[in-house]
Each structure stands twice: as C-alpha cells, then as structure tokens.
Amino acid sequence: MDITSYTPQQENTKMQFETISVIGLGYIGLPTAAVIASNGIRVIGVDVNQHAVDTINQGKIHIVEPGLEDLVKQAVQDGHLSAHTSPQKADAFLIAVPTPFKGEDHEPDLKYIESASRALAPMLEKGNLVVLESTSPVGATEQMAKWLAEERSDLTFPHTVAEGQTPDIFVAHCPERVLPGQVIRELVENDRIIGGMDKASTEAATQVYQMFVKKGECIATEARTAEMSKLTENAFRDVNIAFANELSLICDQQGINVWELISLANRHPRVNILQPGCGVGGHCIAVDPWFIVNQNPDTAKLIHQARLVNDYKPHYVVEQVEKAIAGIEKPAIACLGLAFKPDIDDLRESPALDITKTLANNPAYQILAVEPNIEALPAALENRNNVKLASLSDALKQADVVVILVKHKQFLGLNSNDIASHNLLDFVNATH
C-alpha cells in the first residue's frame, strides 16, 4: 500500500462510526477518549480499574496531564463520555492497554492485548472496527485479529477473507506518538500512521482518526509497517539518548562538565546532542527498542547496545551516590523525583524510581523520596521502614546528600547553599 494521506473519494465509502470505545483508560487511552468526546462523539471508556472508572464518571481524572481534567469534566457533563469496567457495544474499538516484557530476553508480553481482544469480541457486529493503539511488536495486530476470530467464528476478518473481499470486521494498527505533558495538543496536531490489515481496514480507521486529528495528517500504510514505525521512532531517540548518556560517563572520567561540552558541541550547525540523565524511562523509549531486538537479535546490534548503555546509567548513578555518602553511618539520602520525566506523575519504567529502590534496598540508608506529583509512595517503595515520602523543604534540611534525579520545575535552580549538608548531586542539570 502506498504511504499517502487518505481522503475518502466518495461519500458512499463513508462508514458510520457514531460510538467509539476506548479500551484502557491510562495515560494514552483517557486523553484519547476525552479528545474524541470533546468533538461531540459518544465515547465508551473501558478499564479494569474500578477506581479509575469511578473517578472518570465523576468528571475527574486519576492521572496527571495538563488540560485533561477540564476535557473529562465537560465530556462527562455533556454525556459524551462514560467509563465502564467491561466492554459495551460500539462502532469502533481502540485498544490502548500496556505491553510489558516477560523473561530475560525482553520478550513482549501480549497478555493485556489478548485479554482486551477476547473481552470485546462478544460485542462485535458487522461493520465494526478494531484498532490496536498499544505499542506492539511487528505482527501483534495480526495476532489480535486471530484472537478475535477465535472468539467470533460467525464473523469474517481481514485474514479470513479472500484478497479484495471486504471483511465483516476491520482491523488496523495506529500507534500513538505523543509526549506526556503535551498529550492533549499532540493528539490533535501530530500526524497519525494508520496501518490496516487490508485497504478497507485502513480506510475505516482513517475515517475514525480524521474525526479528531484536526491539524495532523492521517497517513496510510499497512499494519506491519505501522507497528515498525513506532518502534523505529523510539529506537532512534533511544540511540541518541544513549550517545548523550555515554558521553556523560566519559566526561566524568575526564573531569569535564558534560553540560558545558554538549552546549559547545551543539553550536555546530549540524550537531544536536540530547541531554543526558539517569537513564531512559516511560512506556515507549525504554520499551520499544527491545521489541526490535527481541525479534531481530542478530541484526539489531546498535539498537541493542543503546539499550544496554541506557539501562546501565541508573547503576552508575547509584555508584556515584554511594561514593558521596561513604563513611557516613546511616546516611539520609534525598532522592528528588521519581517520575520518568519532568512535571508528570507517570512512574512507569522510571530510572529515578529504580535508583531510589536500589538505594532503599540497603537498610542502612534512610531514603527521603521527594515527588511533587504523587500523594503516596508507589508500591516499589511502600512498607519499607527506611523510606518516607518527604517534602522538598524537609529533605533539604535532613539529608546528608541530595540527589536530583528528575528535572521537575520545583527543583530548578537548587544549589548546595540550599542544602543543610551542602552535598548535592545533580544528574539532570537542574541547577543551571
């Protein structure tokens, strides 16, 4: 299929997608549901988390994302958005559930996609569309279609009809490509890659996304290429971050300020080095490259090495913290930031959280966890006698060493004079 912007050629090619169901109401699913509903479209949200469902139905949100709460409140009040714990009938189903790993080889675990597929299958009717938005290894959309077909042998799917025939159920992949903190805007403005299992599925999915992607283009391809495009985008970013992180290690060995070095190098008109940090976190960049490596272990050598560099960086940070507290009996360590990036509450695949957890594993260390965007310790840190969620002011007063792990706005401009111990380690350049 040619990669091109799709526009329905004839009015009679348009299908009726009056009700959209979003399966998974997390950091991607809920903003997507809210944005669609804000366009006056009926949206049925589905999530297994009863608390999340109850919160949304009250017009509130259970995650932090700028602009989201107002959208949800208005959509619920207008009757365009409701949340449920089990699938309901709809014209189109967008699946936005996690895809974790399993095993030492980072094998993609499709259990949540399978569960969502089998749960919604009884709701399917001829003419419905199922779109996999979840970050997925190549071939996951085809696997999803097989699970649906297993549950609904009375319906046809793209892989069960002859080429050129229209299936009863359309199936496509459309990966999200948004940045936490800017999701609401980017859902509307960013281009969307839409890959159907057949042409009819691509066209059907394009119609749905054109309802709310107002400024970006809907670009048609096929499912496998769409899956690979998301993995490629994040692997590219991962490799570039790995360069910055490896450079930071080299600069430490050479006694060079890496932040100054990068600033100087970036004055070259064709150089744009990213900023190093504590590693790489989140639900995309820290995950997607492993899908490529797992499926292509002998050829994805550069991508694999970048993952190793970025996964090593948290261990290096721990080593530097332990050097700073050497000789202090029962040291108090303030870990500033637990999220995977600045000014959000998302702790998934967070190197800052991993660093804090590793330090907390030593019972001789007293950990003061400072995360302005959460109200309680995450499961990885709770029920530990040597960890408490502390305010920034208390941490600065009590800590033997203060470690900045996330560049939250609350930490910008801190310096050693703000700290009782005057012992500050800044791994994200928040002090400049």
Summary of the structure (lengths in Angstrom):
residues: 432
radius of gyration: 23.4
end to end distance: 49.2
largest distance: 76.8
contacts: 1494
relative contact order: 0.09
helix: 40%
strand: 14%
